[in-house]
Amino acid sequence: MASLSVIALSACTSGGSKPSEHEDAQAKAAKVAAEAKTRKAEQTAAARVKANELGQIPVIMYHRVMKNPAPGDDLTPAQFRAELERLAQEDYVPITAAEYVTGKIDIPAGKHPVVLTFDDSSPAQLTLDGMGNPAPDCAIGILMDVAKKHPGFRPVATMYAIRDLFGKTRQEEQIQVLQWLKNRGFDIGNHTHDHVNLLGKSQEEVAKQIVAGHTMITSLIKTPPVTLALPYGNQPKKKEWGLRGSYKGVSYDYKGEFLAGYTPSPSPFTKDFDPAGIPRIRSKEKTKTGDCAKFCSAAWLDWLKANPNDRYTSDGNAKTVAFPKFKAPFVSPAFSSRTLPY
């Protein structure tokens, strides 16, 4: 009996023994080799599409889309549709402002992100019929129609809301329209409650206006805004007031504060990215003279097309930040663990 017990114990001990150091080393070496092979494949794929996720991104600013626009920022339905068609044909894919500022840019390889932003929440941007279908000539109706014709062109945008809320006055209707947008992947941003120019205002007044807009949105859809669009593009005395603050017990902490400037925006993965001062491009056709000769959307899209090495091009992998090796000095340290230079 004793000898049988010894044999059984020996067998049990032998079967449950830990891997030897040699076996551990082999497993680790195999893991390292597999990871190196995967990384090499990712670098090859990124190089194939000339990925540059440190490149510039157009953030386009829209207001009303209407048949007879007054001179200024508004567009006709035909003008708006033409710009969306151009973006689709030139391999742009819409992302939201929230996705942009948080670095959650998940688009196919070889494509370019574009952020469509709409200020002032007017009925010309979104009008729904009794069945929840957008009017064909409102901005979102046109966006959805263009997306149907161009698979892969995401029908999403960021709507910067003020108290007008697409012309809806009843709370139930306000909830209805904001929830409709939220359910379809749109992003609701804060544009302050009363569209007050924050330039020169006290810190308390700045926080009061931002909190009023923040509270309006969260009370209707329970989803806090991620970004703020500054009324008239004007920063407060200290630009950080637009990102963080509080008023009467309500706080906000935003990831991005958008201007109404003239240039494409830097990649969120670069050292140039300033969340407290993100430029946007005014949507307008190119003109021979004036600002829109160089600084409106048509002119900048021309420039980005002519300078593809300066434009953000995706590698198709949202977990990596891919770019040519010589651009490495521009990477933000916050994203060093995700870099994929090739």
N, C-alpha and C positions, 0 to 999 in steps of 0.2 A: 504493500500500500504506500509506503513511504517513497519508494522509487517511482511509482506512478505519479505521486504528487509532485515530485521533483521534476519529472518529465513535463507534466502539465504546466507547472510554473515557468519552466524554461521556455516552453512554446509560447506561452502568453507574453512573456517578457520580450521574446524575439519578435513576435508579431506586432507589438505596440511600440517598438523602438522608434526614436525620432530619426529623421533623415541625417545622414552624416554631413560633416562640414563640406565635404566634396560635392555631395548632392545639392546642398544649399547654394554653393558657388555656381554649379551648373545651371540651376534654376534662375539665379540672378542674371547670369550671363545671357541666358536665352531671352529673358525679359528685356534686358538692355538692347539686345540685337533686334528684337521685334519692334521696340519703340523707335530705334534708329531707322529701321526699314519703313515704318509708318511715317516718320517725319520726312524722310527722303521723298516718299511718294507725295506727301502734302506739299513739299517745296517744288517738286516737279509740276504738280497740278497748278500751283500758284504762278509759277513762271510761264506756264503754257498760256494763261489768260492775261499775263502781265499785270497781276494783281498789285494794287497800290492802296492799301487801306489807311495810308497817311495822307491821301489826297484830299482835295477840296470838294465840298458838297454844296450844291445850290439849295438854299432854303428860300422858297419863293413866297412873297407876301401878296395876298389877294384881298380885295374888299367885295364890292357888289358885282354881280354878273347880271346885266340887264340890257334890254333892247335899245334904249336910248340913253347911254351913260353920259353924265356931265364930264367935262374935262377934268382930269385928275387920275385917281387910282382905279376907277371902275372900268370894266370891260364889257364888250358885247358877248353874247353866247358864242358867236362865231369865232371871236378872238380867243376866248378861253378854250374852246374846243381845239382850235388850231395849235395852241401851245401844248395841250395835253397830248395831241397826236404826235407832235414833234418829240416830246419826251419819251413816249412809247417807242417810236421808231428809232430813237438814238439810245435805246437800251437802258433807260432810267426806270427804276422801280420805286414807287412812293413808300416812304416809311413815316412814322409819326415823329413829332418833336420829342416825345417821351422816349421813344426808341433811340433816337439820335443822341440825346444828351446822356443817356445811360450806357451807350455803347452796345446796345442790343440790335445790331444791324445784321439781319439774317436774310440775305438775298442771294440769288443764284450766282455762280461763278461768271465773271466777265461783265456783270451788270453794275450799274451805278445808282447809288441812292439819291433820291430827291425828297425834300420835305415840303409839302404843300400846306401853307398856313392861311387861315381865313380870319380876318379881324372883324369884330363888332357884331357877330351873330345876327345877321340880317335875314329877312325872308328870301331875299334874292339868292342867298347861299343855299338855303334849304326850306322848301315848302312841301309838305306831305299831304296827299289826298286822304280820304276816309278809310282807305285800305292800307295806308302806310307806304304808298309808292311816291317817290319824289317827282315833282313836276319836271317834265322833260327839259325845260330851258333854265331851271335853277342850276347852280354850280354843281351840287352833288349829283343831280340827275344826269348832267353831262359827264361828270367823272365816272359814274357807274356805267354809262353807255360806252364810253371809250374803253373802259376795262373789259367789257364783254367782247369787244372787237380785237382786243390785244391780250390774249392769255398771258398771265404773268405780271401784267401791270396792275398792281394792287389798288383797289379803290378805297384808299384810306387817306386821311388828312388830319390836321389839328385845327380845331375850331376854337378861336379865342373869344370867349363869351363875355358880354357885358349885360347889364340889366334888361336890355331889349329882348334877348333870348328868342330870336327868330320871329319876332312879332307876337309871341304868345304871352298872354296876361294871366290866364288861369294856371294855377299851380299844376293841376292835372295835365294840362297840355304841355307845360314846360317839362315835366317829368317824362311825358310821352316822347317828345322830340329828342331830349338828351339821352334817354334810354335807347331809342332807336339808333342813335349814333354809336353809343357805347357797344351795343350788341353787334355792330358791324365792324368793330375794330378801330373806329375813329377815336381820337384823343381830344378831350375837352380841357383846354388851357384857360388860365385866368388872364383877363385883360383889364382888371379892376372893375368894380361895380358901376361907377359913373363915368368912366373914360376920362378921368381927371389927369391933366398934365402934372407929373410928379416932379418936374424940374423946379427947384427952389423951395419945395415943401419941406416942412419939418419931419423929423423921423416919425413922430406920432401920426401925422396926417398921412404919410406914405403907408405906414402899417395899417391905418384905419381903412384906406381905400382898398388895399390888397386883401385884407382880411374880409372886407365886405363881399368882394367878388369870390373869394375862397369859400366863405360860408354859404353863399348863394348856390354854388355848384355842389358842394358836399351835402347840402340839405336836400337836394333834388335827386342825386344819383349815388350818394354815399361813397363816391370815389374821389379822393383829393386830387387836385391838379398837380402835375409834375413840373410844369413850366409856367412862366409869366411872359406875356408880350407887353412891353411898355407902351402906354398910350403916346402917340406921336413919336415914338422911338426915343423919348427923352429919359435919361437916367436920373435918379435922385442925386442929391448932393454926395452921398456915399453909395456907390453902385451895389454894395453888399446888402443894403436895405431892401433891394428888390428880391433877393434870394431868401433872406431869413428875417423874421421879425414876429411880433405879437401885438395884439391889441385886445384889451379887456378879456384876457384869459384864453384867447384863440391864437394859436401859433401857426406859422407856415415855414416850410423848409424846402425850397425848390431846387431842382437840379440844373435849371437853365433859365436865363433872362434874355429875351430877344429884343433886339433893336429894330430899326427900320432903315438899315444902312445900305451900302451900295455894292458889297462884294459877296462872293461865295463864302461859305463858312468853313473853318478848319475841321479836320477830322477830330472826333472826340478822343482819339488815341495819341494826339500830338501835344507837345509842350505849348503850342500856340493856342490851344483851346482854352477860352476864358468863359466859364459858365455865367459870369455876371455881365457879359457883353457880347452876345452872339449876333453877328450881322445877318440881315436878310436882304433879298433882292426884290425890288419892286417889279411887278409883272407889267411889262409894256413892250410894244414893238420897237424895233431899232429905228432911230431917227438920224438925220444927217447932222443936226446940231443939237445942243442942249444935253442934259444929263443922260437921256436915253440913247445917245450916240455911243456911249461906252458902258453905262452903269445900270441899265435895266435888263430884264430877263433875257430878251432876245440877243442882246449884245454879249452877255455873259455866257449864254449857251453856245454862241459862236466861238467864243474864246476857249471854253472848255473842250469843245470839239477839236479845235485847232491845236490844243495843248494837252493831249490825252495823258501825258506823263504827270501832269499836275492834278488830274481828276481822280477821285476815289473810284477804284475798281475792286470789286469783291473777289475773294478767292473761293467763295461758296461755303466756307466753314465759319460759322458764327463764333466758334471757340478760339479761333486764332486771329492774330493781327499780322497779315502778310504784306511784305513790301520788299523792294530791291535792297540789297545789303547796304548800299552806300547811303540810304536814307535813315539808317539806324540812329544817328545822333538826334533826330527829331522826335523819337518815341517818348511819350510820357512815362516816367518811372512807374506809375500806377498800373501800367499794362505790360510791364516787362516779362511777367510770367506767361503771357499769351503770344509773344512775338514769334513770327515765322519769317525771318529774313531768307532770301534766296539769291 
